[in-house]
Amino acid sequence: MSEVPTDAGQPYEYRRVPLVEPDWTRLPGWRDVTAAQWESAQWQRVNCVKNVRQLRAVLGDLVDDRFYADLETDQQNLATMSMLVPPQMLNTMVPHGAPEGQTYTDAFYADPVRRYMIPVASDRLADWPSHPHATRDSLHEHDMWVAEGLTHRYPTKVLAELLSTCPQYCGHCTRMDLVGNSTPAVSKLKLELKPVDRYDAHIAYLKAHPGVRDVVVSGGDVANVPWKQLEAYLMRLLEIETIRDVRLATKALMGLPQHWLQPDVVEGVERVARTARRRGVNLAIHTHVNHANSLTPIVAKAARTMLEVGVRDVRNQGVLMRGVNAQTHDLLDLCFALQGEAGILPYYFYMCDMIPHAEHWRVSVAHAQRLQHDIMGYLPGYATPRIVCDVPFVGKRWVHMVTEYDRENGISYWTKNYRTSIEAEESDALTKRYAYYDPIDTLPESGRRWWRKQAEEQNA
Ligand code: SF4
């Protein structure tokens, strides 16, 4: 909802908030963990929480059995991503204990980072847990592969998925089709080529297509590519004269900042950044932070270290989600923490994509438009993020670019100005309208009735 004040004063009051590393020894399983262990990337990886038993070993009796049962139900029936939560991220949930008057379990249920990293069955919507138009590969990235893991969707840029794993798995992952381990609800697509052959195929395609100038090097998360392999791939990219932008996608800059602070990684990034600068290529890191609580001093240190060794920019691409950050105050708190405390540019917020079992996270286009309106004017213009809808077969559109919008049934229509790699022969690709759908539970009763009728007719 728009947060228009009913009385005098500004809708949002900025106050500088210093970053704080929550004390991990408050959690029963980490009472004896030292600062040296905490700062070790290896300790963080080994101690990631991968299942209910391991979560219980960390949180113990702080959280009631009902939560663990709720999580088990979700894991067995609904989760599209397997569990993988680095200690760094778990430590930012209920960071300073339960507020007065609330049990720890209730605070844990309500926690914004928990809501997307450790989803439970009771979070999901009972009616319409998935939109009827939800699909596994909702952005059709796999359909647009021009080599294994290389998606050519926009004319001048490609997405290079080097691998299909991350140091952390987010419940809402848009690449749930490919990324992570299979879950009881979703068996994942597998990359088949050996990494070395996959990378050769990417480089060959880029050399053969000089119209592509921008490569988003992603996955998964590049923090899971052994550094030597990643450096070799990046150096090969930088040798291609036509490549002018290289962006490294890593949520681990926030989820496992210890990785990016390892001396061999820092030295390697410095070598790559120096080469990029000499060749006039813009090298940037794109990370993925969804809530201000995730920004701690060690995250800021990792981001600033990357800037110090010559990365031109560290930018944030968050995902807009109900219960996590889809309110004006939460977004502005996050953006001020990114921009003012961590040296990370608030760049985009994506609307959560139409994947299965994600309706409880998604917001309507109208809600996203209101948020965009309400965050304007507070941050420096260049650091005011754009809220974008990634429309299937179209790509990112600013939320106010909608061409037509049926609010009653929650269907918005969008146009585009380029062909994706699978539309070379489609004569109407640039004139037709492409649909995007609001979550049904946010519609007026007449709209919800319309969708029920559609479903009944389809099942008849
Ligand atoms: S880090 Fe990115 S790719 Fe990995 S699970 Fe999260 S959203 Fe998906």
Boltz pocket constraint, residues with backbone or C-beta under 6 A from the ligand:
constraints:
  - pocket:
      binder: B
      contacts: [[A, 165], [A, 166], [A, 168], [A, 169], [A, 170], [A, 172], [A, 173], [A, 174], [A, 175], [A, 179], [A, 219], [A, 220], [A, 221], [A, 251], [A, 252], [A, 288]]
      max_distance: 6.0
